[in-house]
Amino acid sequence: MTTTSTSPTTPGLAPMQAPERLSHLAYVTHDTEATVDFFTRIMQMPLIEAVMHERVPSTGDPYPYVHFFFRLQDGSTIAFFEAIGLPERSAPSHPAYLTFDHLALEVGTVAEVDAWKEWLVACGVEVLGPVDHSIIYSIYFHDPNGIRLEITTPLVADWNDRPAEAARIVGSFLGAKSDAREAGRPVQQVLREVIAANDRHDGSA
């Protein structure tokens, strides 16, 4: 299967570059106190900014809320909203969503990942792992809001700089889906065959 560029070709406009870095990733919480305690005391991330408004500025929705930010060592932040009167989020249609949707935070070495596990367990946090994904080494746990978090470190220097390999794997995945539809076969079955034949398959969930 061949892939084509998704870059726009608008006449007179130069192509954009990727953004410089992550500014913040924002979630909803219904317990600001527990969230602040978890990220400042357990995750050791300082609370560095907060705002309150009577309505959502971007939409005008009348939800009084607080919006607060915790900083990582590189300056990027994780943020939360608590909006009074906002109903609880509906449960996902399948529990796998709660596994695949996660936030991964990087540390420098395998020893640091192991030290984080020891620290989290001592703080009463249930931890899964460590898991060796061949390209990264990780542990998994949850914050008070049920958000799945990962502490990870690279096992290979170029784990996030393999564009040719990434294009090959994504192309193989999309090709398998297309082939399955054309053949009238179950997509999962065809994908399993492709994965089994793939000389290198790395997971990271």
Rosetta constraint file for C-alpha pairs under 8 A:
AtomPair CA 1 CA 171 HARMONIC 6.08 0.50
AtomPair CA 1 CA 172 HARMONIC 7.06 0.50
AtomPair CA 1 CA 174 HARMONIC 7.98 0.50
AtomPair CA 1 CA 175 HARMONIC 5.70 0.50
AtomPair CA 2 CA 171 HARMONIC 6.99 0.50
AtomPair CA 3 CA 171 HARMONIC 6.71 0.50
AtomPair CA 7 CA 15 HARMONIC 7.40 0.50
AtomPair CA 8 CA 15 HARMONIC 7.39 0.50
AtomPair CA 9 CA 13 HARMONIC 7.82 0.50
AtomPair CA 9 CA 15 HARMONIC 7.80 0.50
AtomPair CA 21 CA 76 HARMONIC 7.69 0.50
AtomPair CA 22 CA 76 HARMONIC 5.86 0.50
AtomPair CA 22 CA 77 HARMONIC 7.75 0.50
AtomPair CA 23 CA 76 HARMONIC 5.19 0.50
AtomPair CA 23 CA 77 HARMONIC 6.12 0.50
AtomPair CA 24 CA 69 HARMONIC 8.00 0.50
AtomPair CA 24 CA 76 HARMONIC 6.03 0.50
AtomPair CA 24 CA 77 HARMONIC 4.56 0.50
AtomPair CA 24 CA 78 HARMONIC 5.20 0.50
AtomPair CA 24 CA 79 HARMONIC 6.30 0.50
AtomPair CA 25 CA 77 HARMONIC 6.78 0.50
AtomPair CA 25 CA 78 HARMONIC 5.05 0.50
AtomPair CA 25 CA 79 HARMONIC 5.91 0.50
AtomPair CA 26 CA 78 HARMONIC 6.04 0.50
AtomPair CA 26 CA 79 HARMONIC 4.43 0.50
AtomPair CA 26 CA 80 HARMONIC 5.22 0.50
AtomPair CA 26 CA 81 HARMONIC 7.33 0.50
AtomPair CA 27 CA 79 HARMONIC 6.35 0.50
AtomPair CA 27 CA 80 HARMONIC 4.79 0.50
AtomPair CA 27 CA 81 HARMONIC 6.35 0.50
AtomPair CA 28 CA 80 HARMONIC 5.42 0.50
AtomPair CA 28 CA 81 HARMONIC 4.83 0.50
AtomPair CA 28 CA 82 HARMONIC 6.03 0.50
AtomPair CA 28 CA 83 HARMONIC 7.99 0.50
AtomPair CA 29 CA 35 HARMONIC 7.53 0.50
AtomPair CA 29 CA 80 HARMONIC 6.24 0.50
AtomPair CA 29 CA 81 HARMONIC 5.90 0.50
AtomPair CA 29 CA 82 HARMONIC 5.20 0.50
AtomPair CA 29 CA 145 HARMONIC 6.14 0.50
AtomPair CA 30 CA 82 HARMONIC 5.58 0.50
AtomPair CA 30 CA 83 HARMONIC 7.56 0.50
AtomPair CA 30 CA 88 HARMONIC 7.89 0.50
AtomPair CA 30 CA 145 HARMONIC 7.65 0.50
AtomPair CA 31 CA 35 HARMONIC 6.24 0.50
AtomPair CA 31 CA 82 HARMONIC 7.20 0.50
AtomPair CA 31 CA 145 HARMONIC 7.72 0.50
AtomPair CA 32 CA 36 HARMONIC 5.99 0.50
AtomPair CA 32 CA 82 HARMONIC 6.57 0.50
AtomPair CA 33 CA 37 HARMONIC 6.23 0.50
AtomPair CA 34 CA 38 HARMONIC 6.10 0.50
AtomPair CA 34 CA 144 HARMONIC 6.51 0.50
AtomPair CA 35 CA 39 HARMONIC 6.24 0.50
AtomPair CA 35 CA 143 HARMONIC 7.51 0.50
AtomPair CA 35 CA 144 HARMONIC 6.24 0.50
AtomPair CA 35 CA 145 HARMONIC 7.44 0.50
AtomPair CA 36 CA 40 HARMONIC 5.91 0.50
AtomPair CA 36 CA 47 HARMONIC 7.46 0.50
AtomPair CA 37 CA 41 HARMONIC 5.50 0.50
AtomPair CA 37 CA 42 HARMONIC 7.33 0.50
AtomPair CA 38 CA 42 HARMONIC 5.13 0.50
AtomPair CA 38 CA 43 HARMONIC 6.42 0.50
AtomPair CA 38 CA 143 HARMONIC 7.02 0.50
AtomPair CA 38 CA 144 HARMONIC 7.27 0.50
AtomPair CA 39 CA 43 HARMONIC 4.63 0.50
AtomPair CA 39 CA 44 HARMONIC 6.14 0.50
AtomPair CA 39 CA 45 HARMONIC 5.58 0.50
AtomPair CA 39 CA 46 HARMONIC 7.55 0.50
AtomPair CA 39 CA 70 HARMONIC 7.18 0.50
AtomPair CA 40 CA 44 HARMONIC 4.76 0.50
AtomPair CA 40 CA 45 HARMONIC 4.87 0.50
AtomPair CA 40 CA 46 HARMONIC 5.40 0.50
AtomPair CA 40 CA 47 HARMONIC 6.65 0.50
AtomPair CA 40 CA 70 HARMONIC 7.75 0.50
AtomPair CA 41 CA 45 HARMONIC 7.64 0.50
AtomPair CA 42 CA 120 HARMONIC 7.14 0.50
AtomPair CA 42 CA 123 HARMONIC 7.00 0.50
AtomPair CA 45 CA 70 HARMONIC 5.59 0.50
AtomPair CA 45 CA 71 HARMONIC 5.51 0.50
AtomPair CA 45 CA 72 HARMONIC 6.04 0.50
AtomPair CA 46 CA 70 HARMONIC 5.41 0.50
AtomPair CA 46 CA 71 HARMONIC 5.78 0.50
AtomPair CA 46 CA 72 HARMONIC 8.00 0.50
AtomPair CA 47 CA 68 HARMONIC 7.33 0.50
AtomPair CA 47 CA 69 HARMONIC 5.81 0.50
AtomPair CA 47 CA 70 HARMONIC 4.59 0.50
AtomPair CA 47 CA 71 HARMONIC 6.80 0.50
AtomPair CA 48 CA 68 HARMONIC 7.76 0.50
AtomPair CA 48 CA 69 HARMONIC 5.86 0.50
AtomPair CA 48 CA 70 HARMONIC 5.82 0.50
AtomPair CA 48 CA 71 HARMONIC 6.59 0.50
AtomPair CA 49 CA 68 HARMONIC 5.63 0.50
AtomPair CA 49 CA 69 HARMONIC 5.25 0.50
AtomPair CA 49 CA 70 HARMONIC 7.47 0.50
AtomPair CA 50 CA 66 HARMONIC 6.98 0.50
AtomPair CA 50 CA 67 HARMONIC 5.43 0.50
AtomPair CA 50 CA 68 HARMONIC 4.07 0.50
AtomPair CA 50 CA 69 HARMONIC 6.30 0.50
AtomPair CA 51 CA 66 HARMONIC 5.75 0.50
AtomPair CA 51 CA 67 HARMONIC 5.28 0.50
AtomPair CA 51 CA 68 HARMONIC 6.51 0.50
AtomPair CA 52 CA 64 HARMONIC 7.46 0.50
AtomPair CA 52 CA 65 HARMONIC 5.70 0.50
AtomPair CA 52 CA 66 HARMONIC 4.42 0.50
AtomPair CA 52 CA 67 HARMONIC 6.31 0.50
AtomPair CA 53 CA 64 HARMONIC 5.74 0.50
AtomPair CA 53 CA 65 HARMONIC 5.76 0.50
AtomPair CA 53 CA 66 HARMONIC 6.79 0.50
AtomPair CA 54 CA 62 HARMONIC 6.49 0.50
AtomPair CA 54 CA 63 HARMONIC 6.10 0.50
AtomPair CA 54 CA 64 HARMONIC 3.99 0.50
AtomPair CA 54 CA 65 HARMONIC 6.46 0.50
AtomPair CA 55 CA 60 HARMONIC 5.73 0.50
AtomPair CA 55 CA 61 HARMONIC 5.45 0.50
AtomPair CA 55 CA 62 HARMONIC 4.31 0.50
AtomPair CA 55 CA 63 HARMONIC 4.84 0.50
AtomPair CA 55 CA 64 HARMONIC 5.33 0.50
AtomPair CA 55 CA 65 HARMONIC 7.22 0.50
AtomPair CA 56 CA 60 HARMONIC 4.98 0.50
AtomPair CA 56 CA 61 HARMONIC 5.19 0.50
AtomPair CA 56 CA 62 HARMONIC 6.54 0.50
AtomPair CA 56 CA 63 HARMONIC 6.40 0.50
AtomPair CA 56 CA 64 HARMONIC 7.68 0.50
AtomPair CA 56 CA 65 HARMONIC 7.91 0.50
AtomPair CA 57 CA 61 HARMONIC 7.76 0.50
AtomPair CA 63 CA 83 HARMONIC 5.82 0.50
AtomPair CA 63 CA 84 HARMONIC 6.38 0.50
AtomPair CA 63 CA 85 HARMONIC 7.08 0.50
AtomPair CA 63 CA 86 HARMONIC 7.46 0.50
AtomPair CA 64 CA 83 HARMONIC 5.70 0.50
AtomPair CA 64 CA 84 HARMONIC 5.86 0.50
AtomPair CA 65 CA 81 HARMONIC 6.56 0.50
AtomPair CA 65 CA 82 HARMONIC 5.44 0.50
AtomPair CA 65 CA 83 HARMONIC 4.10 0.50
AtomPair CA 65 CA 84 HARMONIC 6.15 0.50
AtomPair CA 66 CA 81 HARMONIC 5.62 0.50
AtomPair CA 66 CA 82 HARMONIC 5.47 0.50
AtomPair CA 66 CA 83 HARMONIC 6.63 0.50
AtomPair CA 67 CA 79 HARMONIC 6.95 0.50
AtomPair CA 67 CA 80 HARMONIC 5.62 0.50
AtomPair CA 67 CA 81 HARMONIC 4.51 0.50
AtomPair CA 67 CA 82 HARMONIC 6.76 0.50
AtomPair CA 68 CA 79 HARMONIC 5.46 0.50
AtomPair CA 68 CA 80 HARMONIC 5.52 0.50
AtomPair CA 68 CA 81 HARMONIC 6.72 0.50
AtomPair CA 69 CA 77 HARMONIC 6.11 0.50
AtomPair CA 69 CA 78 HARMONIC 5.66 0.50
AtomPair CA 69 CA 79 HARMONIC 4.23 0.50
AtomPair CA 69 CA 80 HARMONIC 6.63 0.50
AtomPair CA 70 CA 77 HARMONIC 5.31 0.50
AtomPair CA 70 CA 78 HARMONIC 5.27 0.50
AtomPair CA 70 CA 79 HARMONIC 6.20 0.50
AtomPair CA 71 CA 75 HARMONIC 5.85 0.50
AtomPair CA 71 CA 76 HARMONIC 5.87 0.50
AtomPair CA 71 CA 77 HARMONIC 4.40 0.50
AtomPair CA 71 CA 78 HARMONIC 6.58 0.50
AtomPair CA 72 CA 76 HARMONIC 5.59 0.50
AtomPair CA 72 CA 77 HARMONIC 5.87 0.50
AtomPair CA 72 CA 78 HARMONIC 7.92 0.50
AtomPair CA 92 CA 97 HARMONIC 6.65 0.50
AtomPair CA 92 CA 98 HARMONIC 7.72 0.50
AtomPair CA 93 CA 97 HARMONIC 7.92 0.50
AtomPair CA 95 CA 99 HARMONIC 7.14 0.50
AtomPair CA 96 CA 100 HARMONIC 6.23 0.50
AtomPair CA 97 CA 101 HARMONIC 5.80 0.50
AtomPair CA 98 CA 102 HARMONIC 7.57 0.50
AtomPair CA 98 CA 147 HARMONIC 7.90 0.50
AtomPair CA 98 CA 148 HARMONIC 7.13 0.50
AtomPair CA 99 CA 148 HARMONIC 7.11 0.50
AtomPair CA 99 CA 205 HARMONIC 6.95 0.50
AtomPair CA 100 CA 205 HARMONIC 6.02 0.50
AtomPair CA 101 CA 148 HARMONIC 7.06 0.50
AtomPair CA 102 CA 147 HARMONIC 6.71 0.50
AtomPair CA 102 CA 148 HARMONIC 4.78 0.50
AtomPair CA 102 CA 149 HARMONIC 5.59 0.50
AtomPair CA 102 CA 150 HARMONIC 7.10 0.50
AtomPair CA 103 CA 147 HARMONIC 7.83 0.50
AtomPair CA 103 CA 148 HARMONIC 6.46 0.50
AtomPair CA 103 CA 149 HARMONIC 4.94 0.50
AtomPair CA 103 CA 150 HARMONIC 6.04 0.50
AtomPair CA 104 CA 149 HARMONIC 5.86 0.50
AtomPair CA 104 CA 150 HARMONIC 4.35 0.50
AtomPair CA 104 CA 151 HARMONIC 5.87 0.50
AtomPair CA 104 CA 152 HARMONIC 6.65 0.50
AtomPair CA 105 CA 149 HARMONIC 7.52 0.50
AtomPair CA 105 CA 150 HARMONIC 5.88 0.50
AtomPair CA 105 CA 151 HARMONIC 4.96 0.50
AtomPair CA 105 CA 152 HARMONIC 6.10 0.50
AtomPair CA 106 CA 151 HARMONIC 5.84 0.50
AtomPair CA 106 CA 152 HARMONIC 4.90 0.50
AtomPair CA 106 CA 153 HARMONIC 5.48 0.50
AtomPair CA 107 CA 112 HARMONIC 6.52 0.50
AtomPair CA 107 CA 113 HARMONIC 6.88 0.50
AtomPair CA 107 CA 151 HARMONIC 6.96 0.50
AtomPair CA 107 CA 152 HARMONIC 6.12 0.50
AtomPair CA 107 CA 153 HARMONIC 5.40 0.50
AtomPair CA 108 CA 112 HARMONIC 6.63 0.50
AtomPair CA 108 CA 153 HARMONIC 5.93 0.50
AtomPair CA 108 CA 154 HARMONIC 7.88 0.50
AtomPair CA 109 CA 113 HARMONIC 6.62 0.50
AtomPair CA 109 CA 153 HARMONIC 5.75 0.50
AtomPair CA 109 CA 154 HARMONIC 7.61 0.50
AtomPair CA 110 CA 114 HARMONIC 6.35 0.50
AtomPair CA 110 CA 137 HARMONIC 6.76 0.50
AtomPair CA 110 CA 153 HARMONIC 6.25 0.50
AtomPair CA 111 CA 115 HARMONIC 6.10 0.50
AtomPair CA 112 CA 116 HARMONIC 6.09 0.50
AtomPair CA 113 CA 117 HARMONIC 6.39 0.50
AtomPair CA 113 CA 130 HARMONIC 7.93 0.50
AtomPair CA 113 CA 137 HARMONIC 7.71 0.50
AtomPair CA 113 CA 138 HARMONIC 6.83 0.50
AtomPair CA 113 CA 139 HARMONIC 7.08 0.50
AtomPair CA 113 CA 151 HARMONIC 6.29 0.50
AtomPair CA 113 CA 152 HARMONIC 6.33 0.50
AtomPair CA 113 CA 153 HARMONIC 7.02 0.50
AtomPair CA 114 CA 118 HARMONIC 6.41 0.50
AtomPair CA 114 CA 130 HARMONIC 7.42 0.50
AtomPair CA 115 CA 119 HARMONIC 6.18 0.50
AtomPair CA 116 CA 120 HARMONIC 5.98 0.50
AtomPair CA 116 CA 151 HARMONIC 7.63 0.50
AtomPair CA 117 CA 121 HARMONIC 6.08 0.50
AtomPair CA 117 CA 127 HARMONIC 6.75 0.50
AtomPair CA 117 CA 139 HARMONIC 7.02 0.50
AtomPair CA 118 CA 122 HARMONIC 6.17 0.50
AtomPair CA 119 CA 123 HARMONIC 6.26 0.50
AtomPair CA 120 CA 124 HARMONIC 6.45 0.50
AtomPair CA 120 CA 125 HARMONIC 5.21 0.50
AtomPair CA 120 CA 126 HARMONIC 7.45 0.50
AtomPair CA 120 CA 127 HARMONIC 7.29 0.50
AtomPair CA 121 CA 125 HARMONIC 5.05 0.50
AtomPair CA 121 CA 126 HARMONIC 6.20 0.50
AtomPair CA 121 CA 127 HARMONIC 6.77 0.50
AtomPair CA 125 CA 141 HARMONIC 7.13 0.50
AtomPair CA 125 CA 142 HARMONIC 7.74 0.50
AtomPair CA 126 CA 141 HARMONIC 6.14 0.50
AtomPair CA 126 CA 142 HARMONIC 7.71 0.50
AtomPair CA 127 CA 139 HARMONIC 6.69 0.50
AtomPair CA 127 CA 140 HARMONIC 5.64 0.50
AtomPair CA 127 CA 141 HARMONIC 4.88 0.50
AtomPair CA 128 CA 139 HARMONIC 5.71 0.50
AtomPair CA 128 CA 140 HARMONIC 5.00 0.50
AtomPair CA 128 CA 141 HARMONIC 6.33 0.50
AtomPair CA 129 CA 138 HARMONIC 6.77 0.50
AtomPair CA 129 CA 139 HARMONIC 4.73 0.50
AtomPair CA 129 CA 140 HARMONIC 6.49 0.50
AtomPair CA 130 CA 137 HARMONIC 6.75 0.50
AtomPair CA 130 CA 138 HARMONIC 5.31 0.50
AtomPair CA 130 CA 139 HARMONIC 4.67 0.50
AtomPair CA 130 CA 140 HARMONIC 7.81 0.50
AtomPair CA 131 CA 137 HARMONIC 5.73 0.50
AtomPair CA 131 CA 138 HARMONIC 5.22 0.50
AtomPair CA 131 CA 139 HARMONIC 6.29 0.50
AtomPair CA 132 CA 136 HARMONIC 6.38 0.50
AtomPair CA 132 CA 137 HARMONIC 4.63 0.50
AtomPair CA 132 CA 138 HARMONIC 6.62 0.50
AtomPair CA 133 CA 137 HARMONIC 5.92 0.50
AtomPair CA 133 CA 138 HARMONIC 7.72 0.50
AtomPair CA 133 CA 202 HARMONIC 6.45 0.50
AtomPair CA 133 CA 203 HARMONIC 6.00 0.50
AtomPair CA 133 CA 204 HARMONIC 6.02 0.50
AtomPair CA 134 CA 155 HARMONIC 6.63 0.50
AtomPair CA 134 CA 202 HARMONIC 6.88 0.50
AtomPair CA 135 CA 154 HARMONIC 6.03 0.50
AtomPair CA 135 CA 155 HARMONIC 5.02 0.50
AtomPair CA 135 CA 156 HARMONIC 5.61 0.50
AtomPair CA 135 CA 159 HARMONIC 5.89 0.50
AtomPair CA 135 CA 202 HARMONIC 7.36 0.50
AtomPair CA 136 CA 152 HARMONIC 6.46 0.50
AtomPair CA 136 CA 153 HARMONIC 5.54 0.50
AtomPair CA 136 CA 154 HARMONIC 4.35 0.50
AtomPair CA 136 CA 155 HARMONIC 4.95 0.50
AtomPair CA 136 CA 156 HARMONIC 7.34 0.50
AtomPair CA 136 CA 159 HARMONIC 7.74 0.50
AtomPair CA 136 CA 204 HARMONIC 7.67 0.50
AtomPair CA 137 CA 152 HARMONIC 5.43 0.50
AtomPair CA 137 CA 153 HARMONIC 5.44 0.50
AtomPair CA 137 CA 154 HARMONIC 6.44 0.50
AtomPair CA 137 CA 155 HARMONIC 6.59 0.50
AtomPair CA 138 CA 150 HARMONIC 6.41 0.50
AtomPair CA 138 CA 151 HARMONIC 5.54 0.50
AtomPair CA 138 CA 152 HARMONIC 4.23 0.50
AtomPair CA 138 CA 153 HARMONIC 6.69 0.50
AtomPair CA 139 CA 150 HARMONIC 5.58 0.50
AtomPair CA 139 CA 151 HARMONIC 5.42 0.50
AtomPair CA 139 CA 152 HARMONIC 6.61 0.50
AtomPair CA 140 CA 148 HARMONIC 6.88 0.50
AtomPair CA 140 CA 149 HARMONIC 5.68 0.50
AtomPair CA 140 CA 150 HARMONIC 4.55 0.50
AtomPair CA 140 CA 151 HARMONIC 6.64 0.50
AtomPair CA 141 CA 148 HARMONIC 5.77 0.50
AtomPair CA 141 CA 149 HARMONIC 5.35 0.50
AtomPair CA 141 CA 150 HARMONIC 6.54 0.50
AtomPair CA 142 CA 146 HARMONIC 5.40 0.50
AtomPair CA 142 CA 147 HARMONIC 5.29 0.50
AtomPair CA 142 CA 148 HARMONIC 4.53 0.50
AtomPair CA 142 CA 149 HARMONIC 5.55 0.50
AtomPair CA 143 CA 147 HARMONIC 5.46 0.50
AtomPair CA 143 CA 148 HARMONIC 6.80 0.50
AtomPair CA 143 CA 149 HARMONIC 7.10 0.50
AtomPair CA 154 CA 159 HARMONIC 6.83 0.50
AtomPair CA 155 CA 159 HARMONIC 7.72 0.50
AtomPair CA 158 CA 162 HARMONIC 6.68 0.50
AtomPair CA 162 CA 166 HARMONIC 6.06 0.50
AtomPair CA 163 CA 167 HARMONIC 6.04 0.50
AtomPair CA 164 CA 168 HARMONIC 6.20 0.50
AtomPair CA 165 CA 169 HARMONIC 6.23 0.50
AtomPair CA 166 CA 170 HARMONIC 6.09 0.50
AtomPair CA 167 CA 171 HARMONIC 5.82 0.50
AtomPair CA 168 CA 172 HARMONIC 6.08 0.50
AtomPair CA 169 CA 173 HARMONIC 6.19 0.50
AtomPair CA 170 CA 174 HARMONIC 6.17 0.50
AtomPair CA 171 CA 175 HARMONIC 5.89 0.50
AtomPair CA 172 CA 176 HARMONIC 6.09 0.50
AtomPair CA 172 CA 194 HARMONIC 7.63 0.50
AtomPair CA 173 CA 177 HARMONIC 6.44 0.50
AtomPair CA 173 CA 191 HARMONIC 7.00 0.50
AtomPair CA 173 CA 194 HARMONIC 7.92 0.50
AtomPair CA 174 CA 178 HARMONIC 6.24 0.50
AtomPair CA 175 CA 179 HARMONIC 5.97 0.50
AtomPair CA 176 CA 180 HARMONIC 6.01 0.50
AtomPair CA 176 CA 187 HARMONIC 7.36 0.50
AtomPair CA 176 CA 190 HARMONIC 6.16 0.50
AtomPair CA 176 CA 191 HARMONIC 5.88 0.50
AtomPair CA 176 CA 194 HARMONIC 7.08 0.50
AtomPair CA 177 CA 181 HARMONIC 6.35 0.50
AtomPair CA 177 CA 187 HARMONIC 5.75 0.50
AtomPair CA 177 CA 190 HARMONIC 7.54 0.50
AtomPair CA 177 CA 191 HARMONIC 7.24 0.50
AtomPair CA 178 CA 182 HARMONIC 6.24 0.50
AtomPair CA 179 CA 183 HARMONIC 6.04 0.50
AtomPair CA 180 CA 184 HARMONIC 5.84 0.50
AtomPair CA 180 CA 185 HARMONIC 4.92 0.50
AtomPair CA 180 CA 186 HARMONIC 6.25 0.50
AtomPair CA 180 CA 187 HARMONIC 5.23 0.50
AtomPair CA 180 CA 190 HARMONIC 6.17 0.50
AtomPair CA 181 CA 185 HARMONIC 6.42 0.50
AtomPair CA 181 CA 186 HARMONIC 7.78 0.50
AtomPair CA 181 CA 187 HARMONIC 7.14 0.50
AtomPair CA 185 CA 189 HARMONIC 7.48 0.50
AtomPair CA 185 CA 190 HARMONIC 7.26 0.50
AtomPair CA 186 CA 190 HARMONIC 6.59 0.50
AtomPair CA 187 CA 191 HARMONIC 6.11 0.50
AtomPair CA 188 CA 192 HARMONIC 6.14 0.50
AtomPair CA 189 CA 193 HARMONIC 6.43 0.50
AtomPair CA 190 CA 194 HARMONIC 6.30 0.50
AtomPair CA 191 CA 195 HARMONIC 6.06 0.50
AtomPair CA 192 CA 196 HARMONIC 6.04 0.50
AtomPair CA 193 CA 197 HARMONIC 6.26 0.50
AtomPair CA 194 CA 198 HARMONIC 6.05 0.50
AtomPair CA 195 CA 201 HARMONIC 6.83 0.50
